Amino acid sequence: MKTISTLLLSFLVIMGIQAQDFNVPKDYKLEKAEDYALYEQDVLNGINWLMEVPLDEMPEKRQGVNAFVMKWLMGTPY
């Protein structure tokens, strides 16, 4: 049981570190259905970043991440 707890804690720490390091992809294009599939993981990482980082931290980056996620959500054919 202790091993499972340790693995779970390690996973959460790693996910937290990844969330802090998220950057919006440079020069992304969302024009065709295939384009949206390319950015699925980036959108999930962006959502995780928005949830993990407090609202009062990095407001300019938050605005960019939010714009990327919203653009993907509003246009995705999925």
BADO-374596 format. One record per atom (N, C-alpha, C, CB): residue in one letter; x, y, z. Coordinates in steps of 0.001 Angstrom, whole numbers, plus 500000, padded with zeros to 6 digits. Glycine has a CB too. Example, Ala and Ser with C-alpha at 12.3 -4.5 7.8 and 13.67 -1.06 7.14 Angstrom:
2
A513190494310507800;A512300495500507800;A513200496700507800;A511308495527509046;S512850497750507080;S513670498940507140;S512900500030507870;S514084499402505725;
! end
This chain:
78
M500820498806500000;M500000500000500000;M500864501258500000;M499067499998501202;K501977501191500724;K502870502339500780;K503460502632499403;K503990502097501799;T503734501591498637;T504283501763497297;T503286502469496388;T504675500409496700;I502029502111496478;I500989502742495664;I500868504217496031;I499630502022495853;S500898504517497315;S500820505905497760;S502011506711497249;S500754505971499289;T503183506126497294;T504385506794496809;T504303507042495305;T505627505963497140;L503834506061494556;L503690506226493109;L502664507299492772;L503291504902492462;L501556507313493488;L500526508314493249;L501049509711493557;L499283508015494090;L501736509862494661;L502313511155495013;L503333511608493974;L502966511086496390;S504169510684493510;S505162511012492480;S504480511470491200;S506066509800492192;F503422510781490805;F502679511149489604;F502096512546489731;F501568510139489334;L501504512852490874;L500906514168491078;L501950515277491063;L500145514198492388;V503102515023491629;V504184516009491624;V504664516248490201;V505357515545492516;I504854515184489446;I505299515320488056;I504271516079487242;I505556513943487428;M502997515771487416;M501941516476486688;M501918517957487073;M500568515829486967;G502143518256488329;G502190519642488783;G503345520399488167;G502290519697490286;I504482519750488044;I505649520382487421;I505376520628485947;I506913519507487596;Q504780519660485259;Q504465519832483849;Q503463520957483652;Q503923518533483261;A502499521068484536;A501490522120484404;A502141523494484517;A500391521959485475;Q503140523641485382;Q503808524926485561;Q504606525321484316;Q504729524874486780;D505041524346483533;D505913524617482403;D505178524738481069;D506938523542482304;F503873524751481046;F503140524764479783;F503349526068479024;F501657524543480034;N503551525941477727;N503629527089476829;N502716526836475642;N505092527346476362;V502027527866475211;V501170527768474039;V502056527458472834;V500347529088473819;P501647526506471985;P502453526195470804;P502653527434469925;P501791525073469990;K503826527570469398;K504139528712468533;K503543528487467149;K505674528930468435;D503016529532466570;D502498529522465201;D501507528384464934;D503646529423464231;Y500637528096465898;Y499650527031465690;Y498603527486464679;Y498973526636467031;K498085526513463929;K497036526794462956;K495862525867463236;K497555526617461493;L494683526437463321;L493459525674463544;L492497525992462407;L492820526005464941;E492753525381461255;E491950525663460072;E491153524457459598;E492835526147458961;K491750523269459643;K491095522047459188;K490893521120460375;K491923521347458077;A490015520127460207;A489737519173461284;A491018518481461752;A488714518125460819;E491913518198460819;E493165517512461171;E494044518380462076;E493941517135459897;D493953519693461913;D494747520603462741;D494380520472464214;D494554522050462281;Y493094520311464485;Y492630520236465870;Y493157518984466566;Y491100520257465919;A493214517879465836;A493722516639466420;A495179516783466847;A493581515488465427;L495954517570466119;L497369517755466448;L497578518424467805;L498041518579465371;Y496608519204468233;Y496775520012469451;Y495971519504470641;Y496384521432469169;E495412518295470547;E494603517778471652;E495381517738472967;E494094516384471315;Q496580517196472929;Q497378517093474163;Q497767518469474680;Q498641516252473921;D498066519391473777;D498398520756474198;D497206521414474884;D498846521601472990;V496019521175474375;V494820521749474990;V494623521172476387;V493571521483474113;L494787519864476529;L494667519246477856;L495711519801478815;L494809517719477753;N496935519956478335;N497990520534479176;N497674521982479533;N499350520454478465;G497116522722478590;G496722524102478858;G495621524189479898;G496269524772477583;I494640523314479795;I493556523283480782;I494111522948482158;I492473522258480379;N495000521966482218;N495620521612483500;N496398522795484064;N496551520395483336;W497114523508483201;W497877524674483650;W496939525733484219;W498706525263482489;L495840526002483514;L494881526996484000;L494302526602485354;L493754527181482988;M494100525316485561;M493539524846486834;M494560524870487965;M492995523440486675;E495828524632487635;E496867524516488658;E497450525857489106;E497972523648488146;V497561526804488193;V498209528077488508;V497160529034489090;V498889528695487234;P497441529617490246;P496485530542490859;P496120531699489928;P497054531092492159;L494891532168490034;L494369533213489152;L495188534499489187;L492948533521489522;D495795534801490299;D496532536064490415;D498001535956489974;D496475536551491848;E498401534797489462;E499779534614488986;E499809534593487465;E500389533310489551;M500801535203486882;M501067535200485446;M499829535563484613;M501583533837485027;P499261536754484825;P498033537113484112;P498191537184482594;P497537538430484613;E499337537616482087;E499533537695480635;E499611536298480021;E500813538490480306;K500341535406480682;K500433534036480183;K499073533365480261;K501479533229480978;R498352533602481346;R497011533029481524;R496101533466480384;R496407533452482886;Q496183534713479989;Q495352535215478902;Q495683534485477594;Q495546536739478735;G496955534269477315;G497354533561476105;G496921532103476106;G498843533643475936;V497099531434477244;V496691530025477357;V495173529919477218;V497158529414478719;N494460530812477877;N493006530796477803;N492533531025476361;N492413531862478739;A493155531952475646;A492773532231474257;A493006531002473378;A493568533437473708;F494140530323473570;F494449529115472801;F493415528028473067;F495858528602473144;V493122527776474328;V492163526729474694;V490771527065474158;V492116526547476228;M490346528306474314;M489009528701473852;M488906528614472327;M488679530133474322;K489944529024471619;K489918528943470156;K489783527493469724;K491193529572469543;W490509526601470383;W490429525182470049;W489041524643470367;W491502524383470810;L488517524969471540;L487199524468471944;L486079524953471019;L486900524895473375;M486160526189470595;M485089526754469765;M485121526231468327;M485191528271469756;G486274525730467872;G486363525296466489;G486498523803466282;G487491525955465858;T486737523061467341;T486996521626467176;T485774520887466627;T487417521010468513;P485986520021465655;P484862519245465127;P484522518053466016;P485176518761463719;Y485312517818467070;Y485091516689467939;Y484129517051469031;Y486386516200468521;
! end
